[in-house]
Amino acid sequence: MIIEIGIVAGEIWHFLDKNGNSKLDKIVKGLDRPKELILMSLGWLAREGHVTLGKPEDGYLISLTQKNL
């Protein structure tokens, strides 16, 4: 499972690099992966400092950190 989480984390990173800041729902639709797996992968990326998570009223906004741009 940890390998799959890492693979999806890479897919999220590439998605954000290509599409810019994105809401969680857009990432889920864009990657066609289970939402639970995407959430685990986002947690990994956030813990490692690769993404920041914001919570606007209409959904979570995920961004690559400045050091990753």
Steps between C-alpha positions, in 0.01 A plus 500: 500500500782742581635465147159586351473804728841617376402448136179700542696771686714533188190517281358777721828694482501479119130593485562813708812587302298486178169647622605733780316540829204264503211407722482148635198412284688601183795281594274203575327537161826565316685198637216246500632342819308415819449812712634319808828422322531860381445624855772268635737619228420865570579440866837359400573798273390747769713330767803513272436870429428458129145640509299741707135449577257787536136478593288754319128483570426308180766227523861420581756677281830318443815677382859400438729674746725772361811284530340250258410743223 
